[in-house]
Amino acid sequence: DDPDALSLEAVARLDLDDLEGARDLVLELRELEDFDEDPRARWAAARLALREWQVEEAERLLRGLAREQREASVLEELALCADLRGALEEADALYAEAARLDPSVGAPPRLEE
């Protein structure tokens, strides 16, 4: 199967809340020889991991993507991982960097402690 098509379909299924369908596609992607070199496949896997609350796995994949390409979408998801870990300063810095790349990105509101 075409890795690009599998990746796009996996992300689309995530956007449609079809986690089972996305999981099946990501498992198929992970079996491909070039998974570790395919940013679209790793993006789909990271998005799925985050949706399934596998924050450490999502963050690992996203950090690899961020080293290769500083894109707002990757930084925004990475910021969410930091937020979930309670690393608020790191999250704020990542949200700010993402917003510089794409002004439509903004940090989510936080409850005052």
N, C-alpha and C positions, 0 to 999 in steps of 0.2 A: 504494500500500500504506500501511497504518497505521504511522506511525513508532514509536509506542509498542510495537506488536506486534513490529515488526522488531527494536527494541532489546532487548526482553525475550527474544526467541528467540536473538539473537546472544549475550547473556550466558549463557543456558541452554546453548547449544552450547559456549561456552568452558568452562563448568562440567563438561560432558561430554567435554572434550578433543577436540571436533570443530572444530579450528582452520580447516579449509577451509570448512566451513559457516558459521562465525562470520565469516570474512573476506568471503565472498560477501555476507552480510547487511550488514556494516559498509560495504562498497563501495556497496551500494544506499543505505544511510543517508547516506553522504557526498555522494551525488548529489542529495539532497533540498535544496530551496531554503533551508529553515530549519535545516539541520544545526548551524550555529554558535550558534543560539539554543535548541537542544534539549538539555537536560542529560542525558537518558537516552541519546540517540544518542552524545553525546560520551563518556559513561561507558563505553558498549560499545566505542567506538573506542579509548579509553584502555586498557581491560582487554586488548583484542586487541593493541595496540601493545606493552604490557608482556610479554604472553605470547610475542610474537615478538622480544623483546629490542630493540625500538625504544624504548629508555629515554628519549631526548630527546623524541620525539613523545608518548609517554605522559605524561611530566612536563609538557609544554606544555599538553596537554588537562586534566590533573588540576589544574594551577595555576589555570586558568580556572574550573574547577568549584569549587575551594576559595575563590576570590574571591567566588563567588555564594552558596555554601552550605557552611558548615563542618560537614561530616558525618564521622563516624568512619571510614566505609569509604573516603571520598576521601582523608582524611588518612593513613590506614594505607597505601594504595597510593602516595601521594606520599612517605611515609617510606621505603618500599621503593626508590623511585627514588633518593632521596638516599643510602640505604645502598649501592646499586649504584654510585653515583658516588664512594663513599668519604667522603661528607660525614656522618660519624657523629654529630656533635653536632646537626646539623640534623635528621637522622633521629630521634635520641632525643627531640628537642623535639616533632617531629610525632607520634611514637608516644605521648608523654605527653599531648599535647592530645587525640589520638584516644581514649586511655584515660579521660580526664576525661569525654568525651562518651558513651563506651560502655565500662564497666568490664571487659567480656570481651576487649577489645583489650590485647595486651601486646607489648612489643618482643621480637623473636626473639633467641635466644641468639647470642652472637658468640664466635668462637675468640679466645683470648688471643694477642696478638702477642709 
